[in-house]
Structure formats: C-alpha cells, structure tokens
Amino acid sequence: ALSMTGLVVTLRQRGLAPALAATVCGMCMPALLARWGHMSLMAQWEIPLSFIVYFRARSANRAFGLVAAALLLAVVTLWTHPYLLAMVLGILVTTLAQAVIDRRLPLPQAVPIAGLFAIVLAGLMFVSGYFSNAASLGADGFGGYSTNVLSPFIPQYSALLPMLGNTMVDASGGQYEGFSYLGAGVLMLVVMTLPWWRQAIVHAWPNHCCMLALLVGFALFAVSNEVYVATWHVFTIPLP
C-alpha cells in the first residue's frame, strides 16, 4: 500500500482518490493474495519501489542519492528472492539505459555505475551461496511452471464469480506458479481507458522505449518457451 501510494505520488497524483486507488489495487492484487503466507514472494512492494526509481531518475537533480537508493533496493531484493530480483534489476538496468539514450546521463558515467552494481551484486551472490552448486543456477521447470496466455484475463479464485469455485487456468500442471489474474477492477480500468491507449502509447514510446520493451520481454519470459492458451498447447520453442 505504501509503495503503490509512493508510486502515484511520483507520477504527480497527490490527491486522496489516487492514494486510495493505489492502496486498494496493491492490497487486492490477486497474484499477491494467491501467495499469502509465502513470505519472500509477498515482498511485491519491491517492484513499485523500482518503478519509483525509474520515474524519479527522469527528473532527478542529485544522481548520487538515487544511485545509492537503487543499489540498496537491489541488495534488499537479492536477499529476498531471485524471482523478484530478476524484475527489480531489469527495471533498474532499464532506468540506466533509458537515461543514456535520452542523454540525461553520459555513457562514461553510466559504465562505472553499471560496474558498481555488477561487482556488489555478484559479490553478495557469491557469499550468499547463489553459486554453491549447479542446481542453484539451473532452469528445471521452465516451461512447466509458467503463465498461461489467458491467465491475466480469466477470473480465477474470484469472489465476484463464486460459481467458478477454485478453478485455475492450468494446462501444464504447474501453471499455478504463473497465476496472474489482474482482477475485475484492473480489467475494468483497462476497458475504461481504451480510448486513450493509442495516444498514450504514441507519446510513451519515444520517452519509455526501453521500459516498454522490457515489459514485453517480462511477459514473454513468464509465458516461457511452452506456450499454452487455456488448455491448448500452441507451440514449443526448443531450448538447450
């Protein structure tokens, strides 16, 4: 609730209504509630914090403080869960890349920042046991524990549709891990804002091209190389 409210404040929405909407959306997110009790995976607040870093970087006057905050966030996420680290670190790297593309940050300054992150995180991963054996870096289960293409849109575990019971879109037997229903409220907001989407995308692409590409990449990574739509196996992309 606090990190989502901080995000909308960063986006210059400082009224009571945006704060309440952000709180409700954050606390009622189905993907969060489905993992209730899984302590590390409930730290979803780290993702909105990384978006706060991204948007503050676009108007930051004191780059040192923002870099320090970003590094601290990366360390905390590293010691929370590698699943969350993949997303947070991706957003932080995109923040740096977009700043270089926009010429807000010269490349000679960006390289040492990236090097600092790489050295600190690699060192912490080493002492934390991330490289202790081959299994810790393995990809077993990728393609099975994935997101169904329809998972964000089909109501699952919905209190609004109790007649569906505890059904879940799961074609592989492991797609409960990729549960990503957006919720009726967020889907309603998507439909309500459709008239502005084209204008928003045209405006956002030049300013946020790296972020848009990253989010598409995240979605494809979640769907994995074994693509399922509802109960149908669509195709497989062979991987080593």
N, C-alpha and C positions, 0 to 999 in steps of 0.2 A: 504494500500500500504506500509506503513512504517513497520507495524508489520510483514507482509509477507517477506519484504526485510530483516528485522532483523532475521527472522527465517532461511532464506537461508544462511545468514552470519554466524549464529550459526552453521550451517551444513557445514561450511568451503567452501562455494561457494561465493567468493568475487568479481567476475567479473561483468562487465556491463550487460552481457546477463542474468545471473541468477537474477539480480536485476530487470531488465525489465520484465522477465518472471513472477517473483513473483508478481510484481505490476499489470501486466495485468490479471493474474489469480485471484488475490484478488479483483480487481475493477470490473471484468466482471463475477464474480461468480453469476450464475442465482438465487441461493437461496437468495443472498443478494439483487440483483436488484428487485426480486419479492416482497421484503418487504420495498421497497423505501418509505420513509415517516413515517415508524413505528420506531420512534426514538430509543427506547430501543433495539429492535431486530436488528437494524442496527449496534449495537456495536459488530459485529462479530470479530473485532480485538482483543478482549479479549482472544479468543481461540488460535490464533497463539502465543500470549504472554505466555500462559500457556505451550505451546509446547517448547517455548524458555527456560522457567524454567526447563522443563524436560530434555532437552538436555544439558543445562549448568550444571545441577546437576551431570552429568556423569563425569565432569572434573573440578568441582569447587574446588578451594582451600580455599575459605572463605565461609563456610556454613552459617554463621550468616547473611551476606548480602543477600544471596539467599533466606533464610527463611523469612527475612523481606520483600523482594520484592514479594515473593509468598503470604504472608499474606496481603500485600497491594492490590495485584491483586484480591485476594478473596473478600476483603471488597468492592472494587470498583464494582466487578461483582455482589455481593449481592445487592448493591444499584442500579444496572442497571436492571436486570431481572432474576427471579429464573430459567427460561429456560436456560439462559446462565450459571448461577451458577452451575446447575447440571453437565454441561460438564466441565467447568473450574475446579470445585472442584474435579470431578472424575479424571482429569488429574493430579492435584496436589497430590491427595492421592496415585495415581499410582506411581508418582515420588518418594514418600516416601517409598512405598512398594518395588519398584524395587531396591532402594538404600540399603534397609535392606537385600533383597535376594542376592544382589551382594556383600554384606559385606563391602560396602563403608560407611555405617552408622550403628553403633552398635544399637541393639534394645533398650538398656537403654537410648540412646539419642533420638531415634525415638519416643518413647512413650511421653515424655514431649512436643515435637514439635506437635504431633497429639493432645495432650490435650490442648495446647495453641490455636490451630486453632479451636477446638471444643468450648472452652469457649468463645473466642472472637466472633465467628460467631453466636453461639447460643444467646449470649447476645445482639448482634446487631439485630438479627432476632426478638428477644422479643421486644426491644424498637422501632423497625421499624413496628410493627404490624403484623408480619407474623403469630402469634398465636392468633390473636384477635378474631377469630371465627372459627367454624368448616369448613366453606366453603373455607377458605384460605388454608387449607391442604387437601381439597377434591380432588377426582380423576374423577370428572364428565367430560365426553367427551373422556376419554382414551379409545381407540379402534375405535373411530369415527374420531377424528382429528389426523390421523395417516399418515404414509408414505406407499404408495403403493410400492410393491416389485419392480415394473418396473419403478417407478418414476425417479430414477437416470439415466436411460438409454434411455428413450423415449423422443425425442425432444418435448419440451413444451415452448411456447412463443419464439420460436427460430427465429431470424432474417434470418438465413440461409434457413429456410423452412417456408416462409410466407404463403404458401398454407394451412398450418395446422391451421392458424388463432390463436384464443385464447383458443384452446383446452387444456385440462389438464387431466392427469390420476387421476380420482377421482371416486371411486366406492362407497364411503360411504356418499358423500355429504359434508364431512368435510376434505377431504384429500388435499385441497388447503393449509392447515396448514402444511402438510407434504411434500410440494413441494420440491424436492431435485435433480432436473436435474443437472447433472455435467457439462454440456456444451460440445459442439463439440470439443473444443480444449483439454480439460482434457481427454475426451474419446479417442481422437487421441493419446495423450501421453500414456494412458494406453495400447493401442494396440501396440504402438511402443516399449514399454518396456517389453512386454510379454516374450521375450527370456531370460530376466534376473530375472524374478519373482521367479522362483524356487530357484535359488542361493541366491537371496536376502532374501527370507523367511527362508531358512535353516540357513543363517547367522544371521538373526534378532531374531529368536525365543529364543535362549539362552540369548541374551542380552536385549530383549524387550518383554519378555513373558507377563508381566503384562499389558503393553500398548496394545499389540495385542489382549489380552483377553478383555480389556476394550473397544476397538473399535468395536469388535464383539458384545459386550453387548450393546453398544450405538445403533448399527444398529438394533438389535432385539427389543430394547426398543422403537425405532422410528416406527418399523413395528407394534408393540403393540400385544395384545392378539387376535385381529381380523385381520386375515391375508388375504389380497386381492392381487391378481395378475391380473393387468389390471382391467377388470370388473367382474372377478370371485372371489367369496368368497370361499377361500380354506378351512379354518377351524377356529374354535374358541377355545381358551384356557379359561375355566371358571375361573373367579377371584371373590373374595368376594367383 
